[in-house]
Amino acid sequence: MVLLEVLVAMTIVAVGGAAIVSLASASLDAVSRATAAERDATQASAFLDAVALWPRADLDRHLGVRTEGAWHLVVERPLATLYQVTLTDSAHDHDIFSTTLYRPDEAYATR
């Protein structure tokens, strides 16, 4: 009877230990994915900061979809003075950042 109780206790401890190891592994994986996502978002933000400084002529040259490293840069001009810029992850095809930029017409910019 004592041997049976010892076997049951060891089984309970083994199942609990396996659950703890599994939980620790999943937590480590989640932390590494979050770190990678933060690094990618920081790099994408720095790139979009540079794009936001482009003058009107550069934005006009980049209209449409272009591959920029690990991203797709989508530049659209819904109005004559507005540019919609979207940075998309090329691997997963989801938007990372999107912004609207205002650039005045050349005729109004010189006044």
N, CA, C and O atoms as a DFTB+ gen file, in Angstrom:
444 C
 N C O
     1  1       0.822      -1.193       0.000
     2  2       0.000       0.000       0.000
     3  2       0.867       1.260       0.000
     4  3       0.557       2.232      -0.688
     5  1       1.960       1.238       0.777
     6  2       2.866       2.383       0.843
     7  2       3.519       2.603      -0.518
     8  3       3.699       3.744      -0.944
     9  1       3.869       1.531      -1.192
    10  2       4.487       1.644      -2.514
    11  2       3.523       2.294      -3.501
    12  3       3.940       3.108      -4.324
    13  1       2.274       1.955      -3.431
    14  2       1.266       2.553      -4.292
    15  2       1.131       4.044      -4.019
    16  3       1.014       4.833      -4.956
    17  1       1.145       4.436      -2.765
    18  2       1.066       5.860      -2.410
    19  2       2.291       6.618      -2.901
    20  3       2.177       7.755      -3.358
    21  1       3.453       5.997      -2.811
    22  2       4.684       6.625      -3.297
    23  2       4.619       6.804      -4.811
    24  3       5.021       7.848      -5.324
    25  1       4.126       5.816      -5.525
    26  2       3.997       5.922      -6.984
    27  2       3.021       7.021      -7.382
    28  3       3.282       7.779      -8.317
    29  1       1.901       7.110      -6.678
    30  2       0.920       8.164      -6.966
    31  2       1.522       9.540      -6.683
    32  3       1.340      10.469      -7.469
    33  1       2.228       9.674      -5.579
    34  2       2.852      10.950      -5.227
    35  2       3.904      11.342      -6.255
    36  3       3.984      12.507      -6.645
    37  1       4.707      10.388      -6.695
    38  2       5.740      10.685      -7.694
    39  2       5.109      11.071      -9.034
    40  3       5.635      11.929      -9.744
    41  1       3.992      10.444      -9.378
    42  2       3.290      10.798     -10.612
    43  2       2.755      12.223     -10.539
    44  3       2.856      12.983     -11.502
    45  1       2.188      12.577      -9.393
    46  2       1.671      13.941      -9.216
    47  2       2.805      14.960      -9.309
    48  3       2.656      15.991      -9.964
    49  1       3.925      14.686      -8.667
    50  2       5.081      15.588      -8.714
    51  2       5.623      15.683     -10.143
    52  3       5.995      16.769     -10.587
    53  1       5.671      14.563     -10.867
    54  2       6.177      14.570     -12.247
    55  2       5.276      15.387     -13.170
    56  3       5.762      16.143     -14.011
    57  1       3.962      15.233     -13.010
    58  2       3.025      15.997     -13.839
    59  2       3.139      17.490     -13.515
    60  3       3.139      18.326     -14.419
    61  1       3.236      17.815     -12.245
    62  2       3.401      19.218     -11.853
    63  2       4.701      19.805     -12.366
    64  3       4.728      20.946     -12.829
    65  1       5.775      19.039     -12.291
    66  2       7.073      19.500     -12.796
    67  2       7.045      19.710     -14.300
    68  3       7.593      20.691     -14.803
    69  1       6.406      18.792     -15.022
    70  2       6.294      18.939     -16.477
    71  2       5.486      20.180     -16.839
    72  3       5.811      20.877     -17.800
    73  1       4.444      20.454     -16.079
    74  2       3.642      21.653     -16.340
    75  2       4.453      22.918     -16.096
    76  3       4.342      23.877     -16.860
    77  1       5.260      22.936     -15.051
    78  2       6.091      24.109     -14.746
    79  2       7.149      24.316     -15.827
    80  3       7.392      25.451     -16.238
    81  1       7.773      23.251     -16.287
    82  2       8.773      23.360     -17.357
    83  2       8.119      23.856     -18.645
    84  3       8.684      24.694     -19.347
    85  1       6.947      23.349     -18.950
    86  2       6.228      23.793     -20.147
    87  2       5.864      25.277     -20.054
    88  3       5.997      26.015     -21.031
    89  1       5.413      25.702     -18.901
    90  2       5.062      27.109     -18.688
    91  2       6.289      28.001     -18.813
    92  3       6.211      29.072     -19.416
    93  1       7.405      27.585     -18.260
    94  2       8.640      28.365     -18.359
    95  2       9.101      28.468     -19.809
    96  3       9.547      29.533     -20.236
    97  1       9.005      27.402     -20.558
    98  2       9.394      27.411     -21.970
    99  2       8.499      28.348     -22.784
   100  3       8.986      29.111     -23.618
   101  1       7.204      28.284     -22.537
   102  2       6.274      29.173     -23.252
   103  2       6.531      30.630     -22.890
   104  3       6.445      31.502     -23.755
   105  1       6.844      30.908     -21.634
   106  2       7.140      32.279     -21.213
   107  2       8.408      32.798     -21.874
   108  3       8.454      33.949     -22.308
   109  1       9.421      31.973     -21.955
   110  2      10.672      32.363     -22.609
   111  2      10.450      32.645     -24.086
   112  3      11.010      33.597     -24.628
   113  1       9.642      31.831     -24.734
   114  2       9.319      32.044     -26.144
   115  2       8.552      33.353     -26.336
   116  3       8.823      34.092     -27.282
   117  1       7.610      33.645     -25.461
   118  2       6.835      34.886     -25.558
   119  2       7.730      36.107     -25.360
   120  3       7.566      37.113     -26.051
   121  1       8.660      36.030     -24.438
   122  2       9.577      37.149     -24.200
   123  2      10.471      37.374     -25.414
   124  3      10.704      38.518     -25.803
   125  1      10.973      36.306     -26.013
   126  2      11.841      36.473     -27.184
   127  2      11.063      37.027     -28.375
   128  3      11.600      37.840     -29.127
   129  1       9.809      36.606     -28.566
   130  2       8.991      37.179     -29.649
   131  2       8.676      38.643     -29.397
   132  3       8.669      39.444     -30.331
   133  1       8.414      39.006     -28.139
   134  2       8.138      40.408     -27.811
   135  2       9.380      41.274     -28.020
   136  3       9.272      42.407     -28.491
   137  1      10.540      40.757     -27.680
   138  2      11.784      41.497     -27.892
   139  2      12.041      41.715     -29.378
   140  3      12.435      42.808     -29.786
   141  1      11.823      40.692     -30.181
   142  2      12.009      40.815     -31.631
   143  2      11.004      41.795     -32.230
   144  3      11.359      42.588     -33.101
   145  1       9.754      41.747     -31.771
   146  2       8.739      42.673     -32.280
   147  2       9.070      44.111     -31.905
   148  3       8.863      45.023     -32.705
   149  1       9.579      44.320     -30.700
   150  2       9.968      45.666     -30.285
   151  2      11.136      46.180     -31.119
   152  3      11.147      47.347     -31.513
   153  1      12.114      45.326     -31.391
   154  2      13.258      45.709     -32.219
   155  2      12.799      46.071     -33.635
   156  3      13.245      47.073     -34.195
   157  1      11.905      45.257     -34.214
   158  2      11.399      45.530     -35.550
   159  2      10.595      46.827     -35.590
   160  3      10.705      47.600     -36.541
   161  1       9.789      47.063     -34.560
   162  2       8.994      48.295     -34.510
   163  2       9.887      49.528     -34.369
   164  3       9.589      50.576     -34.943
   165  1      10.969      49.412     -33.619
   166  2      11.903      50.528     -33.466
   167  2      12.582      50.843     -34.794
   168  3      12.712      52.010     -35.163
   169  1      13.012      49.817     -35.508
   170  2      13.643      50.025     -36.808
   171  2      12.659      50.596     -37.819
   172  3      13.014      51.484     -38.594
   173  1      11.434      50.099     -37.819
   174  2      10.418      50.609     -38.735
   175  2      10.066      52.056     -38.404
   176  3       9.849      52.861     -39.310
   177  1      10.009      52.389     -37.136
   178  2       9.723      53.762     -36.728
   179  2      10.831      54.710     -37.171
   180  3      10.554      55.822     -37.620
   181  1      12.077      54.280     -37.047
   182  2      13.193      55.119     -37.487
   183  2      13.136      55.336     -38.998
   184  3      13.408      56.436     -39.479
   185  1      12.784      54.294     -39.741
   186  2      12.659      54.448     -41.193
   187  2      11.514      55.383     -41.548
   188  3      11.658      56.234     -42.426
   189  1      10.379      55.233     -40.874
   190  2       9.240      56.101     -41.166
   191  2       9.528      57.544     -40.753
   192  3       9.020      58.472     -41.381
   193  1      10.331      57.748     -39.713
   194  2      10.754      59.102     -39.344
   195  2      11.556      59.734     -40.477
   196  3      11.402      60.922     -40.758
   197  1      12.402      58.953     -41.125
   198  2      13.176      59.473     -42.258
   199  2      12.269      59.774     -43.450
   200  3      12.452      60.781     -44.134
   201  1      11.295      58.903     -43.697
   202  2      10.358      59.132     -44.802
   203  2       9.541      60.400     -44.561
   204  3       9.229      61.130     -45.503
   205  1       9.200      60.658     -43.309
   206  2       8.401      61.847     -42.982
   207  2       9.151      63.142     -43.293
   208  3       8.528      64.196     -43.416
   209  1      10.463      63.079     -43.420
   210  2      11.257      64.263     -43.754
   211  2      11.432      64.461     -45.247
   212  3      11.961      65.485     -45.678
   213  1      10.993      63.491     -46.045
   214  2      11.142      63.617     -47.493
   215  2      10.345      64.803     -48.008
   216  3       9.225      65.038     -47.554
   217  1      10.905      65.555     -48.953
   218  2      10.135      66.629     -49.577
   219  2       9.112      66.061     -50.562
   220  3       9.080      64.860     -50.831
   221  1       8.306      66.932     -51.075
   222  2       7.223      66.559     -51.992
   223  2       7.753      65.784     -53.211
   224  3       7.132      64.810     -53.638
   225  1       8.881      66.206     -53.766
   226  2       9.435      65.551     -54.959
   227  2       9.812      64.094     -54.657
   228  3       9.559      63.212     -55.478
   229  1      10.402      63.839     -53.509
   230  2      10.755      62.460     -53.145
   231  2       9.511      61.610     -52.933
   232  3       9.475      60.450     -53.345
   233  1       8.495      62.174     -52.297
   234  2       7.255      61.418     -52.098
   235  2       6.611      61.093     -53.444
   236  3       6.092      59.993     -53.634
   237  1       6.643      62.044     -54.378
   238  2       6.088      61.790     -55.717
   239  2       6.856      60.675     -56.429
   240  3       6.252      59.855     -57.121
   241  1       8.180      60.635     -56.266
   242  2       8.992      59.585     -56.891
   243  2       8.697      58.209     -56.292
   244  3       8.878      57.193     -56.963
   245  1       8.253      58.169     -55.058
   246  2       8.017      56.892     -54.380
   247  2       6.540      56.487     -54.359
   248  3       6.166      55.590     -53.603
   249  1       5.704      57.121     -55.162
   250  2       4.285      56.747     -55.194
   251  2       4.143      55.273     -55.586
   252  3       4.847      54.778     -56.466
   253  1       3.232      54.598     -54.922
   254  2       2.999      53.181     -55.195
   255  2       3.596      52.314     -54.093
   256  3       3.841      52.783     -52.982
   257  1       3.826      51.049     -54.416
   258  2       4.349      50.078     -53.455
   259  2       5.802      49.791     -53.818
   260  3       6.111      49.462     -54.964
   261  1       6.684      49.917     -52.842
   262  2       8.102      49.628     -53.042
   263  2       8.605      48.771     -51.887
   264  3       8.151      48.904     -50.750
   265  1       9.540      47.902     -52.197
   266  2      10.164      47.086     -51.161
   267  2      11.348      47.848     -50.599
   268  3      12.242      48.257     -51.339
   269  1      11.351      48.035     -49.302
   270  2      12.432      48.724     -48.601
   271  2      12.930      47.803     -47.488
   272  3      12.408      47.830     -46.374
   273  1      13.930      46.997     -47.792
   274  2      14.444      46.059     -46.797
   275  2      13.405      44.992     -46.483
   276  3      12.942      44.285     -47.379
   277  1      13.044      44.877     -45.216
   278  2      12.072      43.863     -44.780
   279  2      10.635      44.372     -44.851
   280  3       9.713      43.690     -44.405
   281  1      10.439      45.565     -45.410
   282  2       9.110      46.179     -45.425
   283  2       8.669      46.499     -46.840
   284  3       9.465      46.547     -47.777
   285  1       7.371      46.717     -46.955
   286  2       6.796      47.302     -48.166
   287  2       6.365      48.712     -47.797
   288  3       5.611      48.912     -46.845
   289  1       6.844      49.679     -48.550
   290  2       6.478      51.075     -48.342
   291  2       5.411      51.423     -49.363
   292  3       5.635      51.316     -50.568
   293  1       4.249      51.841     -48.878
   294  2       3.143      52.216     -49.746
   295  2       2.935      53.722     -49.592
   296  3       2.626      54.209     -48.505
   297  1       3.110      54.454     -50.700
   298  2       2.906      55.905     -50.698
   299  2       1.770      56.194     -51.660
   300  3       1.849      55.875     -52.846
   301  1       0.717      56.799     -51.142
   302  2      -0.453      57.171     -51.942
   303  2      -0.694      58.664     -51.781
   304  3      -0.314      59.258     -50.772
   305  1      -1.322      59.260     -52.775
   306  2      -1.660      60.682     -52.699
   307  2      -3.163      60.828     -52.928
   308  3      -3.607      60.966     -54.068
   309  1      -3.956      60.797     -51.836
   310  2      -5.412      60.910     -51.988
   311  2      -5.851      62.316     -52.403
   312  3      -6.860      62.466     -53.092
   313  1      -5.115      63.336     -51.998
   314  2      -5.382      64.724     -52.384
   315  2      -4.083      65.334     -52.901
   316  3      -3.011      64.753     -52.728
   317  1      -4.172      66.470     -53.517
   318  2      -2.985      67.090     -54.103
   319  2      -1.933      67.446     -53.057
   320  3      -0.745      67.505     -53.374
   321  1      -2.351      67.681     -51.824
   322  2      -1.411      68.109     -50.787
   323  2      -1.193      67.066     -49.685
   324  3      -0.412      67.304     -48.763
   325  1      -1.868      65.922     -49.766
   326  2      -1.756      64.896     -48.725
   327  2      -1.151      63.616     -49.287
   328  3      -1.468      63.191     -50.398
   329  1      -0.285      63.021     -48.501
   330  2       0.326      61.741     -48.844
   331  2       0.030      60.763     -47.716
   332  3       0.268      61.064     -46.546
   333  1      -0.480      59.612     -48.067
   334  2      -0.721      58.539     -47.102
   335  2       0.448      57.568     -47.218
   336  3       0.657      56.967     -48.272
   337  1       1.212      57.414     -46.137
   338  2       2.386      56.549     -46.132
   339  2       2.127      55.394     -45.167
   340  3       1.799      55.606     -44.000
   341  1       2.279      54.175     -45.671
   342  2       2.049      52.981     -44.860
   343  2       3.263      52.075     -44.980
   344  3       3.757      51.820     -46.078
   345  1       3.729      51.600     -43.855
   346  2       4.834      50.647     -43.811
   347  2       4.256      49.296     -43.425
   348  3       3.662      49.149     -42.357
   349  1       4.433      48.303     -44.301
   350  2       3.844      46.985     -44.128
   351  2       4.947      45.948     -43.969
   352  3       5.967      46.011     -44.655
   353  1       4.746      45.005     -43.076
   354  2       5.687      43.904     -42.901
   355  2       5.553      42.970     -44.091
   356  3       4.479      42.418     -44.332
   357  1       6.637      42.789     -44.837
   358  2       6.553      41.960     -46.042
   359  2       6.393      40.474     -45.714
   360  3       5.837      39.725     -46.517
   361  1       6.869      40.043     -44.557
   362  2       6.770      38.621     -44.203
   363  2       5.349      38.233     -43.804
   364  3       4.869      37.164     -44.182
   365  1       4.674      39.097     -43.039
   366  2       3.348      38.751     -42.524
   367  2       2.231      39.555     -43.173
   368  3       1.053      39.297     -42.928
   369  1       2.595      40.520     -43.994
   370  2       1.640      41.341     -44.743
   371  2       0.612      42.017     -43.833
   372  3      -0.593      41.931     -44.071
   373  1       1.102      42.686     -42.793
   374  2       0.221      43.496     -41.962
   375  2       0.870      44.862     -41.751
   376  3       2.095      44.984     -41.760
   377  1       0.047      45.875     -41.565
   378  2       0.547      47.241     -41.400
   379  2       1.293      47.378     -40.086
   380  3       0.823      46.932     -39.039
   381  1       2.474      48.007     -40.155
   382  2       3.235      48.293     -38.953
   383  2       2.951      49.714     -38.513
   384  3       2.578      49.954     -37.365
   385  1       3.129      50.661     -39.433
   386  2       2.858      52.069     -39.160
   387  2       2.183      52.682     -40.368
   388  3       2.395      52.257     -41.503
   389  1       1.374      53.680     -40.107
   390  2       0.722      54.422     -41.175
   391  2       0.590      55.873     -40.731
   392  3       0.275      56.150     -39.574
   393  1       0.832      56.786     -41.648
   394  2       0.714      58.202     -41.314
   395  2       0.293      58.980     -42.543
   396  3       0.402      58.495     -43.669
   397  1      -0.181      60.171     -42.321
   398  2      -0.540      61.075     -43.398
   399  2       0.369      62.286     -43.311
   400  3       0.543      62.873     -42.243
   401  1       0.947      62.654     -44.449
   402  2       1.872      63.782     -44.495
   403  2       1.279      64.891     -45.357
   404  3       0.681      64.624     -46.399
   405  1       1.446      66.117     -44.922
   406  2       0.986      67.282     -45.675
   407  2       2.181      67.935     -46.343
   408  3       3.171      68.252     -45.683
   409  1       2.091      68.134     -47.636
   410  2       3.102      68.869     -48.381
   411  2       2.366      69.871     -49.255
   412  3       1.588      69.468     -50.120
   413  1       2.590      71.176     -49.052
   414  2       1.859      72.180     -49.835
   415  2       2.267      72.139     -51.305
   416  3       3.345      71.663     -51.661
   417  1       1.360      72.659     -52.155
   418  2       1.679      72.783     -53.567
   419  2       2.872      73.704     -53.730
   420  3       3.121      74.569     -52.891
   421  1       3.607      73.513     -54.815
   422  2       4.778      74.338     -55.071
   423  2       4.390      75.811     -55.212
   424  3       5.139      76.693     -54.793
   425  1       3.231      76.075     -55.795
   426  2       2.799      77.471     -55.986
   427  2       2.566      78.161     -54.655
   428  3       2.841      79.353     -54.520
   429  1       2.068      77.440     -53.684
   430  2       1.783      78.032     -52.372
   431  2       3.004      77.985     -51.440
   432  3       3.087      78.760     -50.488
   433  1       3.921      77.104     -51.707
   434  2       5.075      76.961     -50.824
   435  2       6.067      78.099     -50.946
   436  3       6.839      78.338     -50.018
   437  1       6.068      78.821     -52.083
   438  2       7.030      79.903     -52.275
   439  2       6.532      81.244     -51.763
   440  3       7.301      82.205     -51.731
   441  1       5.299      81.340     -51.370
   442  2       4.749      82.615     -50.885
   443  2       5.194      82.915     -49.498
   444  3       4.824      83.948     -48.941
